Amino acid sequence: MKHYVLFVVMLSAIVTISSLYITQPIQPLFIEAFDISIAQVTLFTSVPLFALALAPIFYGYLLEKFDTRIILCASLTLIGILQGLLCFCESYGMFLILRILEALAIPSALTATLTTLMRLDMQNTQKYISIYVASTVFGGVLSRVVGGVLTSIFSWQTTFAILGVTTLLVALMSYRLPNHSNITHSKITPLVIVEYLKDKRYALLYAGAFLVLFCFQGTLNFMPFEMKSLDPEITPAQIGFLYLGYIIGIIAALLSMRIVKFVGGQIRAIILGFVIFGSAPLFMLIPSFWVLFGAVFIICIGMFIAHSVLSGLTNSISAEKKGITNGLYLAFYYTGGTCGTTLPSFLYHHFGWTALCVFISAILFASAGVFYLLRRIFQGE
């Protein structure tokens, strides 16, 4: 049963992340289809990310009180149905409304997925966190690369329909997961959140989670528009091909435990991830398709080393209240993603791609410096 749970959890993470990012490689196509602006089309991604920024804390509380299996199954079912309904949208307004509804279910599914995994084996937290991160990376590859290819061959409606049916099948599989009987009666209050943030370790790790996805989204979300400006004839499949670098993220996540041992500690591994990630936007200043393609590999290596170790270290601090701990982590992580999807648009619009890349790189190198200066708050580092 343990292997079945792990398999379903991986599939759940893959289809949920795919639903989150499926619109990203198709953004230039949506601009033409719905006659909308760049700011409007980014809402298709930023709205679910905004929900992920707020909802995981609430869902983390629910997961401490109710059966995780039911919450996961219901969330995946709703996502699958909404993916199917999106195929019939002919207007921007209706599409956005359905994405907003989907945004309510995506954080529930991800928080339930991560919490289920953490309850599977408390003794191997970093191992299972790495598997979870690798699954989300694979979902990112499917949604961006395969989604772009399917859209070019068939249509975006076909792409959404295939994802919807697949999600419903995974929802059916999740219903067979074992019940979780370790229900607590802890209450989530502002005081509980404040107590977490008063711990300097949690505060620093949550800040790192915020910044890593802020920079990730800030770079990759605007890359399709930069490619479109360099080559107006570029297709969704070619844009999706740029995201193939996500594959290296799977390897980076799965090797995170070995990387931690190699560099001599989790904080050093996080710093290494930030430094590798920070170097990539500087390469992206070169206006070349193949340079951008290679830079995405560097971005994903650094980002997923940092993300997997940050998440694993957060879960290793305390064995209690995993739902709330993971809910807070995901809340900060996706708050960063929301800000990274929207705020850099002003910088990109007024100052261009060069200013955006330099800004992102500066944030990442500064983050590495802060973690180095505060490394002593973690015992054993």
Wavefront OBJ file of the C-alpha trace (Angstrom):
o trace
v 0.000 0.000 0.000
v 2.926 2.340 0.719
v 4.072 2.125 -2.911
v 0.516 2.761 -4.124
v 0.237 5.872 -1.934
v 3.552 7.173 -3.260
v 2.471 6.515 -6.862
v -0.868 8.308 -6.457
v 0.759 11.219 -4.638
v 3.223 11.650 -7.515
v 0.435 11.555 -10.103
v -1.623 14.025 -8.070
v 1.274 16.485 -7.921
v 1.913 16.091 -11.663
v -1.656 16.753 -12.845
v -2.225 19.579 -10.343
v 0.922 21.454 -11.357
v 0.062 20.803 -15.006
v -3.322 22.452 -14.447
v -1.597 25.421 -12.833
v 0.882 26.106 -15.650
v -0.932 24.771 -18.721
v -1.744 28.309 -19.912
v 1.854 29.587 -19.757
v 3.274 28.398 -23.116
v -0.009 29.310 -24.842
v -0.128 32.910 -23.559
v 0.762 34.561 -26.910
v -1.991 32.462 -28.549
v -4.574 33.572 -25.947
v -3.649 37.219 -26.572
v -4.682 36.788 -30.205
v -7.682 34.514 -29.550
v -9.285 36.745 -26.892
v -7.802 40.067 -28.115
v -6.305 40.890 -24.695
v -3.125 42.451 -23.296
v -0.071 40.858 -21.688
v -1.275 42.019 -18.252
v -4.649 40.345 -18.818
v -3.278 37.031 -20.065
v -0.873 36.707 -17.106
v -3.956 36.559 -14.861
v -4.568 33.013 -16.135
v -1.468 31.988 -14.165
v -1.311 34.636 -11.447
v -4.904 34.047 -10.217
v -4.264 30.373 -9.298
v -0.917 31.401 -7.813
v -2.671 34.054 -5.722
v -5.091 31.415 -4.435
v -2.114 29.211 -3.619
v -0.654 32.127 -1.679
v -3.704 32.433 0.593
v -5.493 29.100 0.750
v -2.834 26.583 1.922
v -2.911 27.916 5.495
v -6.668 27.313 5.660
v -6.381 23.943 3.924
v -3.499 23.016 6.222
v -5.872 23.492 9.144
v -8.564 21.352 7.461
v -6.028 18.604 6.859
v -5.344 18.494 10.594
v -9.051 17.846 11.258
v -10.462 15.912 8.272
v -9.599 12.919 6.118
v -6.852 13.930 3.668
v -8.030 11.315 1.158
v -11.474 12.911 0.764
v -10.050 16.414 0.393
v -7.557 15.245 -2.244
v -10.149 13.283 -4.222
v -12.702 16.122 -4.187
v -10.084 18.700 -5.211
v -8.800 16.639 -8.143
v -12.347 15.928 -9.307
v -13.191 19.633 -9.358
v -9.968 20.480 -11.212
v -10.700 17.804 -13.844
v -14.253 19.031 -14.428
v -13.162 22.662 -14.719
v -10.379 21.731 -17.158
v -13.055 20.174 -19.355
v -15.324 23.220 -19.126
v -12.458 25.524 -20.141
v -12.476 23.845 -23.557
v -15.833 25.447 -24.343
v -14.879 29.025 -23.431
v -15.165 31.555 -26.228
v -14.598 34.717 -24.204
v -11.878 36.041 -21.917
v -14.316 36.727 -19.083
v -15.707 33.191 -18.929
v -12.235 31.659 -19.190
v -10.992 33.818 -16.317
v -14.028 32.953 -14.133
v -13.395 29.224 -14.584
v -9.682 29.710 -13.807
v -10.691 31.505 -10.601
v -12.873 28.537 -9.625
v -10.044 26.170 -10.476
v -7.751 28.303 -8.340
v -9.819 27.368 -5.286
v -9.149 23.662 -5.816
v -5.476 23.690 -6.868
v -4.076 24.717 -3.436
v -6.289 22.153 -1.734
v -4.929 19.377 -3.951
v -1.289 20.404 -3.516
v -1.502 20.837 0.256
v -3.273 17.475 0.605
v -0.674 15.840 -1.653
v 2.285 17.160 0.323
v 0.680 16.398 3.698
v -0.134 12.821 2.620
v 3.477 12.353 1.623
v 4.848 13.772 4.876
v 2.646 11.409 6.897
v 3.925 8.446 4.904
v 7.335 8.317 6.576
v 8.450 10.855 9.195
v 11.998 9.462 9.222
v 12.819 10.215 5.570
v 11.476 13.735 5.141
v 14.095 15.002 2.668
v 13.763 11.877 0.520
v 10.008 12.244 0.079
v 10.199 16.018 -0.316
v 12.627 15.405 -3.186
v 10.170 12.986 -4.789
v 7.353 15.528 -4.395
v 9.429 18.341 -5.925
v 10.529 16.058 -8.785
v 6.853 15.255 -9.448
v 5.925 18.930 -9.568
v 8.841 19.552 -11.927
v 7.608 16.774 -14.208
v 4.163 18.377 -14.130
v 5.775 21.639 -15.185
v 7.470 19.887 -18.106
v 4.239 18.234 -19.255
v 2.189 21.414 -19.068
v 4.711 23.612 -20.845
v 6.475 21.331 -23.332
v 3.821 18.719 -24.140
v 1.055 21.332 -23.800
v 2.777 23.543 -26.353
v 3.298 20.647 -28.773
v -0.306 19.396 -28.492
v -1.613 22.918 -29.016
v 0.482 23.329 -32.168
v -0.645 19.957 -33.569
v -4.317 20.091 -32.529
v -5.667 23.009 -30.496
v -5.535 24.414 -26.975
v -9.007 22.945 -26.388
v -7.688 19.441 -27.075
v -4.792 20.028 -24.685
v -7.147 21.070 -21.893
v -9.508 18.149 -22.541
v -6.697 15.570 -22.292
v -5.489 17.084 -19.020
v -9.032 17.156 -17.627
v -9.688 13.479 -18.315
v -6.308 12.483 -16.878
v -6.979 14.477 -13.700
v -10.338 12.744 -13.206
v -8.646 9.346 -13.502
v -6.104 10.322 -10.835
v -8.975 11.547 -8.629
v -10.547 8.092 -8.892
v -7.249 6.493 -7.902
v -6.870 8.849 -4.922
v -10.168 7.627 -3.481
v -8.499 4.271 -2.795
v -5.869 5.833 -0.542
v -6.014 4.705 3.102
v -7.858 6.839 5.634
v -5.763 9.038 7.863
v -6.809 8.523 11.463
v -4.330 10.874 13.171
v -6.807 13.737 13.341
v -5.956 16.603 15.688
v -8.130 19.272 17.198
v -5.631 22.082 16.954
v -7.032 25.434 15.946
v -5.357 27.731 13.474
v -5.324 31.329 14.650
v -3.227 34.399 13.855
v -1.328 33.615 17.049
v -0.322 30.193 15.713
v 1.040 31.802 12.544
v 2.878 34.454 14.555
v 4.453 31.730 16.712
v 5.827 30.052 13.606
v 7.201 33.312 12.239
v 8.780 34.252 15.581
v 11.038 31.242 15.072
v 13.883 32.751 13.024
v 14.449 29.445 11.265
v 10.904 29.275 9.898
v 10.931 32.981 9.050
v 14.120 32.641 6.996
v 13.011 29.448 5.246
v 9.597 30.889 4.367
v 11.296 34.048 3.055
v 13.547 31.838 0.928
v 10.503 29.994 -0.422
v 8.905 33.340 -1.331
v 11.980 34.623 -3.158
v 12.808 31.443 -5.052
v 9.415 31.255 -6.798
v 9.240 35.048 -7.201
v 12.434 34.947 -9.249
v 11.454 31.762 -11.062
v 8.120 33.155 -12.231
v 9.580 36.593 -12.835
v 12.044 35.102 -15.300
v 10.147 32.323 -17.063
v 6.710 33.950 -17.216
v 8.010 36.788 -19.393
v 10.360 34.672 -21.505
v 7.629 33.795 -24.092
v 7.017 37.504 -24.720
v 10.722 38.166 -25.153
v 10.929 35.269 -27.626
v 7.888 36.626 -29.468
v 9.572 40.005 -29.783
v 12.759 38.365 -31.094
v 10.837 36.122 -33.521
v 7.200 37.104 -34.269
v 6.698 33.795 -36.128
v 7.580 31.549 -33.177
v 5.001 28.807 -32.442
v 3.598 27.535 -29.113
v 5.560 24.303 -29.650
v 8.828 26.223 -29.967
v 8.051 28.280 -26.871
v 7.160 25.090 -25.000
v 10.459 23.567 -26.149
v 12.290 26.303 -24.216
v 10.878 24.858 -20.998
v 12.482 21.464 -21.656
v 15.131 22.530 -19.167
v 12.629 21.559 -16.480
v 13.775 17.973 -16.955
v 17.088 18.773 -15.282
v 15.042 20.059 -12.350
v 13.800 16.515 -11.746
v 17.378 15.289 -11.482
v 18.387 18.214 -9.266
v 15.503 17.541 -6.873
v 16.154 13.795 -6.669
v 19.873 14.387 -6.078
v 19.268 17.061 -3.427
v 20.176 14.687 -0.559
v 23.512 13.879 -2.190
v 24.117 17.560 -2.909
v 23.494 18.347 0.774
v 26.079 15.737 1.783
v 28.549 16.901 -0.882
v 28.519 20.585 0.144
v 28.366 19.801 3.857
v 24.905 20.850 4.988
v 21.420 21.977 4.012
v 22.067 25.708 4.339
v 25.116 25.436 2.095
v 23.005 23.565 -0.454
v 20.368 26.330 -0.363
v 23.081 28.962 -0.881
v 24.483 26.962 -3.803
v 21.011 26.786 -5.356
v 20.557 30.561 -5.105
v 23.994 31.244 -6.641
v 23.452 28.863 -9.582
v 19.965 30.282 -10.148
v 21.266 33.866 -9.920
v 23.819 33.355 -12.672
v 21.225 32.231 -15.244
v 19.383 35.563 -15.840
v 22.728 37.121 -16.774
v 23.104 34.583 -19.593
v 19.555 35.375 -20.709
v 20.686 38.888 -21.640
v 22.082 37.386 -24.852
v 19.282 37.582 -27.498
v 19.484 34.006 -28.765
v 16.957 31.153 -28.727
v 19.609 28.565 -27.878
v 21.200 30.688 -25.146
v 17.772 31.082 -23.533
v 17.239 27.343 -23.918
v 20.492 26.615 -22.068
v 19.790 29.254 -19.416
v 16.522 27.528 -18.497
v 18.533 24.411 -17.598
v 20.726 26.496 -15.260
v 17.662 28.171 -13.732
v 16.014 24.825 -13.022
v 19.137 23.297 -11.494
v 19.502 26.148 -9.032
v 15.818 26.670 -8.337
v 14.947 23.053 -7.591
v 18.021 22.460 -5.453
v 16.995 25.447 -3.330
v 13.278 24.585 -3.303
v 13.655 20.902 -2.390
v 16.148 21.592 0.410
v 14.134 24.556 1.732
v 10.994 22.422 1.896
v 12.792 19.444 3.419
v 14.498 21.564 6.072
v 11.179 23.223 6.951
v 9.542 19.825 7.503
v 12.482 18.481 9.532
v 12.300 21.198 12.205
v 9.169 19.776 13.824
v 7.266 16.504 13.549
v 4.004 18.155 14.637
v 1.246 19.915 12.692
v 2.521 18.962 9.247
v -0.618 20.324 7.610
v -0.093 23.816 9.010
v 3.692 23.747 8.507
v 3.299 22.790 4.846
v 0.371 25.165 4.436
v 2.505 28.088 5.568
v 5.410 27.001 3.376
v 3.170 26.755 0.307
v 1.498 30.062 1.206
v 4.830 31.925 1.197
v 6.077 29.977 -1.824
v 3.070 30.818 -3.981
v 2.820 34.378 -2.679
v 6.251 34.769 -4.214
v 4.965 33.158 -7.396
v 1.994 35.517 -7.552
v 4.182 38.578 -7.089
v 6.717 37.217 -9.573
v 4.025 36.730 -12.204
v 2.565 40.232 -11.891
v 4.964 42.793 -10.368
v 7.864 42.298 -12.837
v 5.443 43.129 -15.678
v 5.815 46.804 -14.750
v 9.603 46.538 -14.864
v 9.480 44.607 -18.147
v 7.011 47.054 -19.716
v 8.894 50.241 -18.769
v 12.550 49.166 -18.754
v 12.692 45.967 -20.814
v 14.122 42.472 -20.574
v 17.646 43.546 -19.583
v 16.482 45.422 -16.482
v 14.263 42.489 -15.474
v 17.090 39.939 -15.735
v 19.559 42.100 -13.775
v 16.918 42.725 -11.084
v 16.166 39.000 -10.684
v 19.854 38.097 -10.557
v 20.534 40.724 -7.877
v 17.734 39.369 -5.665
v 19.079 35.819 -5.871
v 22.684 36.727 -5.060
v 21.489 38.886 -2.152
v 19.389 35.965 -0.873
v 22.439 33.702 -0.922
v 24.288 36.319 1.129
v 21.516 36.557 3.739
v 21.392 32.775 4.204
v 25.181 32.744 4.617
v 25.095 35.495 7.258
v 22.260 33.821 9.212
v 23.457 30.227 8.830
v 24.233 29.876 12.560
v 20.547 29.983 13.607
v 20.311 26.383 12.367
v 21.910 23.904 14.703
v 24.375 21.580 13.068
v 25.089 23.967 10.212
l 1 2 3 4 5 6 7 8 9 10 11 12 13 14 15 16 17 18 19 20 21 22 23 24 25 26 27 28 29 30 31 32 33 34 35 36 37 38 39 40 41 42 43 44 45 46 47 48 49 50 51 52 53 54 55 56 57 58 59 60 61 62 63 64 65 66 67 68 69 70 71 72 73 74 75 76 77 78 79 80 81 82 83 84 85 86 87 88 89 90 91 92 93 94 95 96 97 98 99 100 101 102 103 104 105 106 107 108 109 110 111 112 113 114 115 116 117 118 119 120 121 122 123 124 125 126 127 128 129 130 131 132 133 134 135 136 137 138 139 140 141 142 143 144 145 146 147 148 149 150 151 152 153 154 155 156 157 158 159 160 161 162 163 164 165 166 167 168 169 170 171 172 173 174 175 176 177 178 179 180 181 182 183 184 185 186 187 188 189 190 191 192 193 194 195 196 197 198 199 200 201 202 203 204 205 206 207 208 209 210 211 212 213 214 215 216 217 218 219 220 221 222 223 224 225 226 227 228 229 230 231 232 233 234 235 236 237 238 239 240 241 242 243 244 245 246 247 248 249 250 251 252 253 254 255 256 257 258 259 260 261 262 263 264 265 266 267 268 269 270 271 272 273 274 275 276 277 278 279 280 281 282 283 284 285 286 287 288 289 290 291 292 293 294 295 296 297 298 299 300 301 302 303 304 305 306 307 308 309 310 311 312 313 314 315 316 317 318 319 320 321 322 323 324 325 326 327 328 329 330 331 332 333 334 335 336 337 338 339 340 341 342 343 344 345 346 347 348 349 350 351 352 353 354 355 356 357 358 359 360 361 362 363 364 365 366 367 368 369 370 371 372 373 374 375 376 377 378 379 380 381
